[in-house]
């Protein structure tokens, strides 16, 4: 099967790794020969107004072990153009729950200028780290 892209890129916190994470990585890898995954450092997780349950060193090691992943890099900031200049990917993969947001509309405009494609992948309904965190809080009586 011919892949659509040589190098693809995606990012995430990958806290409390779950089936939604695995589905996104599998679908991304189906479209590229080489998949680079940026794992968000603990300091940057604050952009979601959260704290990672699993420390960065453990999250990056978990993602490195996923067979769909060819390379793992720390995501130090939210600047996707900077990541592109450093990594040279042809496509960036993101959940379709981001489609139409101001942030990703701007990324679309920016990446169009350098012929990088944004591929919106179906968001796995029914599971998320946020939902898992909420369930744990209920279980722990918080």
VEXGU-835220 format. One record per residue: x, y, z of N, C-alpha, C in turn; residue in three letters; residue number from 1. Coordinates in Angstrom, 1 decimal, padded with zeros to 4 digits. Layout:
N
<rec <X, Y, Z>, <X, Y, Z>, <X, Y, Z>, ALA, NUM>
...
# end
This chain:
142
<rec <000.8, -001.2, 000.0>, <000.0, 000.0, 000.0>, <000.9, 001.2, 000.0>, UNK, 1>
<rec <000.7, 002.1, -000.9>, <001.4, 003.4, -001.0>, <000.9, 004.3, 000.1>, UNK, 2>
<rec <001.8, 004.9, 000.8>, <001.5, 005.9, 001.8>, <001.4, 007.2, 001.1>, UNK, 3>
<rec <000.5, 008.1, 001.7>, <000.3, 009.4, 001.1>, <001.5, 010.4, 001.4>, UNK, 4>
<rec <002.1, 010.2, 002.5>, <003.2, 011.1, 002.9>, <004.4, 010.3, 003.3>, UNK, 5>
<rec <005.6, 010.9, 003.1>, <006.8, 010.3, 003.6>, <007.0, 010.5, 005.1>, UNK, 6>
<rec <006.8, 011.8, 005.6>, <007.0, 012.1, 007.0>, <005.7, 012.8, 007.5>, UNK, 7>
<rec <005.2, 012.2, 008.6>, <004.1, 012.8, 009.3>, <004.4, 013.1, 010.7>, UNK, 8>
<rec <003.6, 014.0, 011.3>, <003.9, 014.5, 012.6>, <002.5, 014.7, 013.4>, UNK, 9>
<rec <002.5, 014.3, 014.6>, <001.4, 014.6, 015.5>, <001.9, 014.9, 016.9>, UNK, 10>
<rec <001.1, 015.5, 017.7>, <001.5, 015.8, 019.1>, <000.4, 015.4, 020.1>, UNK, 11>
<rec <000.8, 015.3, 021.3>, <-000.2, 015.1, 022.3>, <000.4, 015.0, 023.7>, UNK, 12>
<rec <-000.4, 015.1, 024.7>, <000.1, 014.9, 026.1>, <000.3, 013.4, 026.3>, UNK, 13>
<rec <-000.6, 012.6, 025.9>, <-000.6, 011.2, 026.0>, <-000.6, 010.8, 027.5>, UNK, 14>
<rec <-001.4, 011.5, 028.3>, <-001.5, 011.2, 029.7>, <-002.6, 010.1, 029.9>, UNK, 15>
<rec <-002.3, 009.2, 030.7>, <-003.2, 008.0, 030.9>, <-003.6, 007.5, 029.5>, UNK, 16>
<rec <-002.6, 006.9, 028.9>, <-002.7, 006.5, 027.5>, <-003.9, 005.5, 027.3>, UNK, 17>
<rec <-004.7, 005.8, 026.3>, <-006.0, 005.1, 026.1>, <-006.2, 004.8, 024.6>, UNK, 18>
<rec <-007.3, 004.2, 024.3>, <-007.6, 003.7, 023.0>, <-007.7, 004.9, 022.0>, UNK, 19>
<rec <-008.2, 006.0, 022.4>, <-008.2, 007.2, 021.5>, <-006.9, 007.6, 021.1>, UNK, 20>
<rec <-005.9, 007.5, 022.0>, <-004.5, 007.8, 021.6>, <-004.0, 006.8, 020.6>, UNK, 21>
<rec <-004.3, 005.6, 020.9>, <-003.8, 004.5, 020.0>, <-004.4, 004.6, 018.6>, UNK, 22>
<rec <-005.7, 004.9, 018.5>, <-006.4, 005.1, 017.3>, <-005.8, 006.2, 016.4>, UNK, 23>
<rec <-005.6, 007.3, 017.1>, <-005.0, 008.4, 016.3>, <-003.6, 008.1, 015.8>, UNK, 24>
<rec <-002.8, 007.4, 016.6>, <-001.4, 007.1, 016.1>, <-001.5, 006.1, 015.0>, UNK, 25>
<rec <-002.4, 005.1, 015.1>, <-002.6, 004.1, 014.0>, <-003.1, 004.7, 012.7>, UNK, 26>
<rec <-004.1, 005.6, 012.8>, <-004.6, 006.3, 011.6>, <-003.6, 007.2, 011.0>, UNK, 27>
<rec <-002.8, 007.9, 011.8>, <-001.7, 008.7, 011.3>, <-000.7, 007.9, 010.5>, UNK, 28>
<rec <-000.2, 006.8, 011.1>, <000.8, 005.9, 010.5>, <000.3, 005.3, 009.2>, UNK, 29>
<rec <-001.0, 005.1, 009.1>, <-001.6, 004.5, 007.9>, <-001.3, 005.4, 006.7>, UNK, 30>
<rec <-001.1, 006.7, 007.0>, <-001.0, 007.7, 005.9>, <000.5, 008.2, 005.7>, UNK, 31>
<rec <001.4, 007.7, 006.5>, <002.8, 008.1, 006.2>, <003.8, 007.0, 006.5>, UNK, 32>
<rec <005.0, 007.1, 005.8>, <006.0, 006.1, 006.0>, <006.7, 006.2, 007.3>, UNK, 33>
<rec <006.9, 007.5, 007.8>, <007.6, 007.7, 009.0>, <006.8, 008.7, 009.9>, UNK, 34>
<rec <006.5, 008.3, 011.1>, <005.6, 009.1, 012.0>, <006.5, 009.6, 013.2>, UNK, 35>
<rec <006.5, 010.9, 013.3>, <007.2, 011.5, 014.4>, <006.1, 012.0, 015.4>, UNK, 36>
<rec <006.3, 011.7, 016.6>, <005.3, 012.1, 017.6>, <005.9, 013.0, 018.7>, UNK, 37>
<rec <005.3, 014.2, 018.8>, <005.7, 015.1, 019.9>, <004.9, 014.9, 021.1>, UNK, 38>
<rec <005.6, 014.6, 022.2>, <005.0, 014.4, 023.5>, <005.2, 015.7, 024.3>, UNK, 39>
<rec <004.1, 016.2, 024.8>, <004.1, 017.5, 025.5>, <004.8, 017.4, 026.8>, UNK, 40>
<rec <005.8, 018.3, 027.0>, <006.5, 018.3, 028.3>, <005.5, 018.8, 029.4>, UNK, 41>
<rec <005.9, 018.4, 030.7>, <005.0, 018.7, 031.8>, <004.7, 020.2, 031.9>, UNK, 42>
<rec <005.7, 021.0, 031.7>, <005.5, 022.5, 031.8>, <004.5, 023.0, 030.9>, UNK, 43>
<rec <004.4, 022.4, 029.7>, <003.4, 022.9, 028.7>, <002.0, 022.3, 028.9>, UNK, 44>
<rec <001.9, 021.3, 029.6>, <000.6, 020.7, 029.9>, <-000.4, 021.7, 030.5>, UNK, 45>
<rec <000.2, 022.7, 031.1>, <-000.6, 023.8, 031.7>, <-001.5, 024.5, 030.7>, UNK, 46>
<rec <-001.2, 024.4, 029.4>, <-002.0, 025.0, 028.4>, <-003.4, 024.5, 028.4>, UNK, 47>
<rec <-003.6, 023.3, 028.9>, <-004.9, 022.7, 029.1>, <-005.5, 022.9, 030.5>, UNK, 48>
<rec <-004.8, 023.8, 031.2>, <-005.1, 024.1, 032.6>, <-005.2, 022.8, 033.5>, UNK, 49>
<rec <-004.2, 021.9, 033.2>, <-004.2, 020.6, 033.9>, <-002.8, 020.3, 034.3>, UNK, 50>
<rec <-002.7, 019.2, 035.1>, <-001.4, 018.7, 035.5>, <-001.4, 017.3, 035.0>, UNK, 51>
<rec <-000.3, 016.8, 034.4>, <-000.3, 015.4, 033.9>, <-000.2, 014.5, 035.1>, UNK, 52>
<rec <-001.0, 013.4, 035.0>, <-000.9, 012.4, 036.0>, <000.3, 011.6, 035.9>, UNK, 53>
<rec <000.7, 011.2, 034.7>, <001.9, 010.4, 034.4>, <003.0, 011.4, 034.0>, UNK, 54>
<rec <004.2, 011.3, 034.7>, <005.3, 012.2, 034.4>, <005.8, 012.1, 033.0>, UNK, 55>
<rec <006.3, 013.2, 032.4>, <006.8, 013.3, 031.1>, <007.7, 012.1, 030.7>, UNK, 56>
<rec <008.7, 011.8, 031.5>, <009.6, 010.7, 031.2>, <008.9, 009.4, 030.9>, UNK, 57>
<rec <007.9, 009.1, 031.7>, <007.1, 007.9, 031.5>, <006.2, 008.0, 030.3>, UNK, 58>
<rec <005.6, 009.1, 030.1>, <004.7, 009.3, 028.9>, <005.5, 009.1, 027.6>, UNK, 59>
<rec <006.7, 009.7, 027.6>, <007.5, 009.6, 026.3>, <008.0, 008.1, 026.1>, UNK, 60>
<rec <008.3, 007.4, 027.2>, <008.7, 006.0, 027.0>, <007.5, 005.2, 026.6>, UNK, 61>
<rec <006.3, 005.4, 027.1>, <005.2, 004.7, 026.6>, <005.0, 004.9, 025.1>, UNK, 62>
<rec <005.0, 006.1, 024.6>, <004.8, 006.4, 023.2>, <005.9, 005.8, 022.4>, UNK, 63>
<rec <007.1, 005.8, 022.8>, <008.2, 005.2, 022.1>, <008.0, 003.7, 021.8>, UNK, 64>
<rec <007.2, 003.0, 022.7>, <007.0, 001.6, 022.5>, <005.8, 001.2, 021.6>, UNK, 65>
<rec <005.1, 002.2, 021.1>, <004.0, 002.0, 020.2>, <004.5, 001.7, 018.8>, UNK, 66>
<rec <004.1, 000.6, 018.3>, <004.6, 000.1, 017.0>, <004.4, 001.1, 015.8>, UNK, 67>
<rec <003.4, 001.9, 015.9>, <003.1, 002.9, 014.8>, <004.0, 004.1, 014.8>, UNK, 68>
<rec <004.8, 004.2, 015.9>, <005.6, 005.4, 016.1>, <007.0, 005.1, 015.7>, UNK, 69>
<rec <007.6, 006.0, 014.8>, <009.0, 005.8, 014.4>, <010.0, 006.7, 015.2>, UNK, 70>
<rec <009.5, 007.8, 015.7>, <010.4, 008.7, 016.4>, <009.6, 009.5, 017.4>, UNK, 71>
<rec <010.1, 009.8, 018.5>, <009.4, 010.6, 019.6>, <010.3, 011.8, 019.9>, UNK, 72>
<rec <009.7, 012.9, 020.0>, <010.4, 014.1, 020.4>, <009.6, 014.9, 021.4>, UNK, 73>
<rec <010.3, 015.6, 022.3>, <009.6, 016.4, 023.3>, <008.9, 017.6, 022.6>, UNK, 74>
<rec <007.6, 017.9, 022.9>, <007.0, 019.1, 022.4>, <007.2, 020.1, 023.5>, UNK, 75>
<rec <008.1, 021.1, 023.2>, <008.5, 022.1, 024.1>, <007.6, 023.4, 024.1>, UNK, 76>
<rec <006.9, 023.6, 023.0>, <006.0, 024.7, 022.8>, <004.9, 024.4, 021.8>, UNK, 77>
<rec <004.0, 025.3, 021.6>, <002.8, 025.0, 020.7>, <003.1, 025.5, 019.3>, UNK, 78>
<rec <004.3, 025.9, 019.0>, <004.6, 026.5, 017.7>, <004.9, 025.4, 016.7>, UNK, 79>
<rec <003.8, 025.0, 015.9>, <003.9, 023.9, 014.9>, <004.8, 024.3, 013.8>, UNK, 80>
<rec <004.9, 025.6, 013.4>, <005.8, 026.0, 012.3>, <007.3, 025.7, 012.7>, UNK, 81>
<rec <007.6, 026.0, 013.9>, <008.9, 025.8, 014.4>, <009.2, 024.3, 014.4>, UNK, 82>
<rec <008.3, 023.5, 014.7>, <008.4, 022.0, 014.7>, <008.7, 021.6, 013.2>, UNK, 83>
<rec <007.9, 022.2, 012.3>, <008.1, 021.8, 010.9>, <009.5, 022.2, 010.4>, UNK, 84>
<rec <010.0, 023.4, 010.7>, <011.3, 023.8, 010.3>, <012.4, 022.8, 010.8>, UNK, 85>
<rec <012.2, 022.3, 012.0>, <013.1, 021.4, 012.6>, <013.0, 020.0, 012.1>, UNK, 86>
<rec <011.7, 019.5, 011.8>, <011.5, 018.1, 011.5>, <011.2, 017.8, 010.1>, UNK, 87>
<rec <010.7, 018.8, 009.3>, <010.5, 018.6, 007.9>, <009.4, 017.7, 007.5>, UNK, 88>
<rec <008.3, 017.7, 008.2>, <007.2, 016.8, 007.9>, <006.4, 017.4, 006.8>, UNK, 89>
<rec <005.7, 016.5, 006.1>, <004.8, 016.9, 005.0>, <003.3, 017.0, 005.4>, UNK, 90>
<rec <003.0, 016.3, 006.5>, <001.6, 016.3, 007.0>, <001.6, 016.4, 008.5>, UNK, 91>
<rec <000.6, 017.0, 009.1>, <000.4, 017.0, 010.5>, <-000.9, 016.4, 010.8>, UNK, 92>
<rec <-001.0, 015.5, 011.7>, <-002.2, 014.8, 012.1>, <-002.8, 015.3, 013.4>, UNK, 93>
<rec <-004.1, 015.6, 013.4>, <-004.7, 016.1, 014.6>, <-006.2, 015.5, 014.7>, UNK, 94>
<rec <-006.7, 015.4, 015.9>, <-008.1, 015.0, 016.0>, <-009.1, 016.0, 015.4>, UNK, 95>
<rec <-010.1, 015.5, 014.8>, <-011.1, 016.4, 014.1>, <-011.9, 017.2, 015.1>, UNK, 96>
<rec <-011.7, 017.0, 016.4>, <-012.3, 017.9, 017.4>, <-011.7, 019.3, 017.4>, UNK, 97>
<rec <-010.5, 019.4, 016.7>, <-009.8, 020.7, 016.6>, <-010.2, 021.5, 015.3>, UNK, 98>
<rec <-010.9, 020.8, 014.4>, <-011.2, 021.4, 013.1>, <-012.1, 022.6, 013.3>, UNK, 99>
<rec <-011.8, 023.7, 012.6>, <-012.6, 024.9, 012.7>, <-012.3, 025.8, 013.9>, UNK, 100>
<rec <-011.4, 025.4, 014.7>, <-011.0, 026.3, 015.8>, <-010.1, 027.4, 015.3>, UNK, 101>
<rec <-010.1, 028.5, 016.0>, <-009.2, 029.7, 015.6>, <-007.8, 029.2, 015.4>, UNK, 102>
<rec <-007.3, 028.5, 016.4>, <-005.9, 028.0, 016.4>, <-005.6, 027.2, 015.1>, UNK, 103>
<rec <-006.4, 026.2, 014.8>, <-006.2, 025.3, 013.7>, <-006.5, 026.0, 012.3>, UNK, 104>
<rec <-007.4, 026.9, 012.3>, <-007.6, 027.7, 011.1>, <-006.4, 028.5, 010.8>, UNK, 105>
<rec <-005.7, 029.0, 011.8>, <-004.4, 029.8, 011.6>, <-003.3, 028.8, 011.1>, UNK, 106>
<rec <-003.3, 027.6, 011.7>, <-002.3, 026.6, 011.3>, <-002.5, 026.3, 009.8>, UNK, 107>
<rec <-003.8, 026.1, 009.4>, <-004.1, 025.8, 008.0>, <-003.5, 026.9, 007.1>, UNK, 108>
<rec <-003.7, 028.1, 007.4>, <-003.2, 029.2, 006.6>, <-001.7, 029.2, 006.5>, UNK, 109>
<rec <-001.1, 029.0, 007.7>, <000.4, 029.0, 007.8>, <001.0, 027.8, 007.0>, UNK, 110>
<rec <000.4, 026.6, 007.2>, <001.0, 025.5, 006.5>, <000.7, 025.4, 005.0>, UNK, 111>
<rec <-000.4, 026.0, 004.6>, <-000.7, 026.1, 003.2>, <000.5, 026.8, 002.4>, UNK, 112>
<rec <001.1, 027.8, 003.1>, <002.2, 028.6, 002.5>, <003.4, 027.7, 002.2>, UNK, 113>
<rec <003.6, 026.6, 003.0>, <004.8, 025.8, 002.8>, <004.4, 024.3, 002.4>, UNK, 114>
<rec <003.2, 024.2, 001.8>, <002.7, 022.9, 001.3>, <002.7, 021.7, 002.3>, UNK, 115>
<rec <002.3, 022.0, 003.5>, <002.2, 021.0, 004.5>, <000.7, 020.8, 004.7>, UNK, 116>
<rec <000.3, 019.5, 004.7>, <-001.1, 019.2, 004.8>, <-001.5, 018.9, 006.2>, UNK, 117>
<rec <-002.7, 019.4, 006.6>, <-003.3, 019.0, 007.9>, <-004.3, 018.0, 007.6>, UNK, 118>
<rec <-004.2, 016.8, 008.3>, <-005.1, 015.7, 008.2>, <-005.9, 015.6, 009.5>, UNK, 119>
<rec <-007.2, 015.9, 009.5>, <-008.0, 015.8, 010.7>, <-008.5, 014.3, 010.8>, UNK, 120>
<rec <-008.2, 013.7, 011.9>, <-008.5, 012.3, 012.1>, <-009.7, 012.2, 013.0>, UNK, 121>
<rec <-010.6, 011.2, 012.8>, <-011.8, 011.0, 013.6>, <-011.4, 010.9, 015.1>, UNK, 122>
<rec <-012.0, 011.7, 015.9>, <-011.9, 011.7, 017.4>, <-012.6, 010.5, 017.9>, UNK, 123>
<rec <-011.9, 009.7, 018.8>, <-012.6, 008.5, 019.3>, <-013.5, 008.9, 020.4>, UNK, 124>
<rec <-014.8, 008.7, 020.1>, <-015.8, 009.1, 021.1>, <-015.9, 008.2, 022.3>, UNK, 125>
<rec <-016.2, 008.7, 023.4>, <-016.4, 007.8, 024.6>, <-015.3, 007.6, 025.5>, UNK, 126>
<rec <-014.1, 008.1, 025.1>, <-012.9, 008.0, 026.0>, <-012.0, 009.2, 025.8>, UNK, 127>
<rec <-011.5, 009.7, 026.9>, <-010.5, 010.8, 026.9>, <-009.8, 010.8, 028.2>, UNK, 128>
<rec <-008.7, 011.4, 028.3>, <-008.0, 011.6, 029.5>, <-008.8, 012.4, 030.5>, UNK, 129>
<rec <-009.5, 013.4, 030.0>, <-010.4, 014.2, 030.9>, <-011.4, 013.3, 031.5>, UNK, 130>
<rec <-012.1, 012.5, 030.7>, <-013.1, 011.6, 031.3>, <-012.5, 010.6, 032.3>, UNK, 131>
<rec <-011.3, 010.1, 032.0>, <-010.7, 009.2, 032.9>, <-010.4, 009.9, 034.2>, UNK, 132>
<rec <-009.9, 011.1, 034.1>, <-009.5, 011.9, 035.3>, <-010.8, 012.1, 036.1>, UNK, 133>
<rec <-011.9, 012.5, 035.5>, <-013.2, 012.7, 036.2>, <-013.7, 011.5, 036.9>, UNK, 134>
<rec <-013.5, 010.3, 036.2>, <-014.0, 009.1, 036.8>, <-013.1, 008.8, 038.0>, UNK, 135>
<rec <-011.8, 009.0, 038.0>, <-011.0, 008.8, 039.1>, <-011.3, 009.7, 040.3>, UNK, 136>
<rec <-011.7, 010.9, 040.0>, <-012.1, 011.8, 041.1>, <-013.4, 011.3, 041.7>, UNK, 137>
<rec <-014.3, 010.8, 040.9>, <-015.6, 010.3, 041.5>, <-015.3, 009.1, 042.4>, UNK, 138>
<rec <-014.4, 008.2, 041.9>, <-014.1, 007.0, 042.6>, <-013.4, 007.4, 044.0>, UNK, 139>
<rec <-012.5, 008.4, 043.9>, <-011.8, 008.8, 045.1>, <-012.6, 009.8, 046.0>, UNK, 140>
<rec <-013.9, 010.0, 045.6>, <-014.8, 010.9, 046.4>, <-014.4, 012.3, 046.4>, UNK, 141>
<rec <-013.9, 012.8, 045.3>, <-013.6, 014.3, 045.2>, <-014.6, 015.1, 044.5>, UNK, 142>
# end
